[in-house]
Amino acid sequence: MPGFGFDTLALLVVVGMAGPLLTAVPRLAIPVIIGELAAGMLIGRTGFDLVDTTDPTFVLLANIGFALVMFVVGTHVPVRDASLRTGIGRAVLRAVLVGAVAAVLGVLMAHLFDTGHAALYAVLMASSSAAVALPIIDGLGLDGPPVLSVKAQIAVADAACIVLLPLVINPGRAAGAALGALAISASAAVLYLVLRRFDRDGTRDRVRKYSKRHGLALELRISLILLFALSALAATTHVSIMLAGFALGLVINGIGEPKRLARQLLGITEGFFGPLFFVWLGASLRVRELGDHPAFIGLGVALGLGAVLAHGLGRLVGQPLPLAAMAAAQLGVPVAAATPGTEQGLLAPGEPSALILGALVTIAVTSIAGAVAKRGQAAAAR
């Protein structure tokens, strides 16, 4: 297999275009990442095996992409929305209810499929994906108190499960992972205080104007320095870089993300690093192992439907069912579980693919639920 060079980069960028091309078909309504994952499977271990997913350069670029994706996700969590805080109480209550149901389902699935990963399955089914659900909600123009409350629920579940995942994916390192998560959280808190001070005394504004005047992109450079520093801390403490990216995104969002920085981050993430990561992930998966271990197909479907069931119980406390189903969307947490599961052999052959299959089930349900919610809101308006 050839080494990693510009020819490989060109191939990755070309196949990554499968995401936008499929999204451009209105009737399909396929999320971008689905096309990118499928393209990765085609050129990776599942398909023609054209790329070496273990190449250190490829792995590093993919990890940068993952960190940037979670950074952007963190900047989109509406932490500064005052109206969002009014629904935080009910949001936390629903998140706790979902977590309790997911814990029971996790034990049942681990026993049924004989994997011993009950805690991992519980965290997966309890998680929500701000990266998937929030853009769908905003794109459909959904609004009102129930929508604000489900946004808060998604943010709470996403943040909580991102912190919990390193503790359950490898229980033998749970203590070290807990310390690592604590170190990243403390570092993010310090960064927030420092950056807020710079924002209030005018330093940040002066840097922004100087950077714009001279075309230096200083805010982007500083953001990348902070992101890579937190990612290095995460790697050293054996915590997923997902937590580093998400924490920094919350920090930048908390003090206010400038539109210019948002455009720059969107450009480098969605234009190159993000698609490269999802293509790498798809290429790393051995989907053929699902054929050798067909029980894991059932596991993937069960995880997806279990997540929808657990979140759907929000209906019992007054949440509209379409919004409850949308809260079940998964992405970052299953990806973060599948990545070390594939690289470090923490999961059984075929199990990482089952986790991604479960996430795809929830994304499909979220897309359908979004359309139903949109029709319901239009009918109510009429």
Sequence and secondary structure as in RCSB ss.txt:
>XXXX:A:sequence
MPGFGFDTLALLVVVGMAGPLLTAVPRLAIPVIIGELAAGMLIGRTGFDLVDTTDPTFVLLANIGFALVMFVVGT
HVPVRDASLRTGIGRAVLRAVLVGAVAAVLGVLMAHLFDTGHAALYAVLMASSSAAVALPIIDGLGLDGPPVLSV
KAQIAVADAACIVLLPLVINPGRAAGAALGALAISASAAVLYLVLRRFDRDGTRDRVRKYSKRHGLALELRISLI
LLFALSALAATTHVSIMLAGFALGLVINGIGEPKRLARQLLGITEGFFGPLFFVWLGASLRVRELGDHPAFIGLG
VALGLGAVLAHGLGRLVGQPLPLAAMAAAQLGVPVAAATPGTEQGLLAPGEPSALILGALVTIAVTSIAGAVAKR
GQAAAAR
>XXXX:A:secstr
   SSHHHHHHHHHHHTHHHHHHT TTT   HHHHHHHHHHHHSTTTT  S TT HHHHHHHHHHHHHHHHHHHH
HS TT HHHHTTHHHHHHHHHHHHHHHHHHHHHHHHHHT S HHHHHHHHH   HHHHHHHHHHHT  SHHHHHH
HHHHHHHHHHHHHHHHHHHSGGGHHHHHHHHHHHHHHHHHHHHHHHHHHHTTHHHHHHHHHHHHT  HHHHHHHH
HHHHHHHHHHHTT  HHHHHHHHHHHHHHH   HHHHHHHHHHIIIIIHHHHHHHHHHH  THHHHHSTHHHHHH
HHHHHHHHHHHHGGGGGT  HHHHHHTT   HHHHHHHHHHHHS  S TTHHHHHHHHHHHHHHHHHHHHHHHHH
HHHHHH 
